[in-house]
Amino acid sequence: MNKVFYLSTCDTCKRIIDELGLKQKQFQFQDIKTEKITTDQLQELKEKAGSYEALFSKIARKYKELKLNEKTLTEEEMKKLILDEYTFLKRPIILINEKIFIGNSKNTILEAKKAL
């Protein structure tokens, strides 16, 4: 299954989706703000990524607001935060033929392009 977890209000997500032509390639799209990620979905992403930390966004505004940058979070705490608040999930997350591409770094997008 080819799927994208993204935020429809995120210009970076929109740019990447357009750049990769994902709308024309029959991907499933899940806007994590309007359709929350489920525990099962997050578990599946964690298995592909290797950890919740790989999926966790430390640049989210709430990360500093809640002073999480002053703490050492456990995997379980990261999981709970992602499930409670969509902003803590790195985005976009692109699944292509069982491979996972997390975030918006140039290298990640280049790798996703190659996988297409």
N, C-alpha and C positions, 0 to 999 in steps of 0.2 A: 504494500500500500504506500502510495506517495501522499504525504500530508504536510501541511504547514501550520504551525502554531504561531500566531502573530497577534499584533495589536492594530486594529484598523485605523486608529488615530496616530500611529507612528509613521512619520514620513520615511524613516530609514527602512522600515519593514516594506512599505509600499514600493520604494525604489528598488529594493532587492527582488521583490516578487516580479516587478516589471523587467528588471535587468535579466533575470533568469527565464522570463517568459512562462512562469508557472501557471498563469490563468489559461493559457493556450494548451497546456500539457495535462489537463484534467487532474489536477491535484485536488485533494480535499483541503478546505480551509477552515480553521477553527480560530475565531477571534476570542482570545482568552479573557477579554473583558466582558463580553456578552454571553459566552459559553465557557464557564469555568472548567479548568482542567480537573479531571477526576483523579481519585487516588490510584485507580488502575492504570490510567494513562500515564500518570507521573511515575509509577513503578516501572512501567514499560520503558519510558524514556531514560530512567535511571539505569536500567539494565543495559541499554545501548550506550549510554554515556559513561558508565562506570561509577558515577557518584552523584549525589544531589548537589554537591559543591560545583560540579561542572555545569549544572543547570541553573545555578543560583546567581542572580545579578547583584553585584556589590555596588553598582552605579545607580541603583534605584534611589530616588529622592528619600524614600522612607528609610532606607538603610542608615543614612546619617541622622535623620530626624529621630529615629528610635535609638540612636547611639549604638547600633549594632556593630559599627566599626570599632568600638571600644571593647568588644567581647570576642571570644573565640566560640563560634557556633559549632554545634555538633551536626552530624548528618541528619539526625532526627529533627533538630530545631530548624534546619534549612528546609526539610520536607514540609514541616508544619507551616512555616512562613509562606512557602510557595503555594500551598493549598489554601491558605487563608487570604492571601493577597496576590493577585495576578502580577503586580509590579515586580515581584521578586523572581519571576521566571525570565531568564535570558531570552532574547528574541532577535530575530525569528529563530524557531527551531524547525528545520526542514528534514523530513524523512524521505529518502530516495532509495527504493529497493533495499530496505532493512538497514541502510546506513543513516547515521545521524550527523547533522551539521548544525552547530549551536552558535548563535550570535551573529554579529555583523562584521567581523574582521575581514579584511581584504582576502587573506589566505583562506578563510572558511568559505567565502563566497566563490573563490576560484576553484576550490576542491568540489564544491557543490556543482559548479558549472561542468567540471570534468565528469562528474557522476551522471549528469544528464545525457 
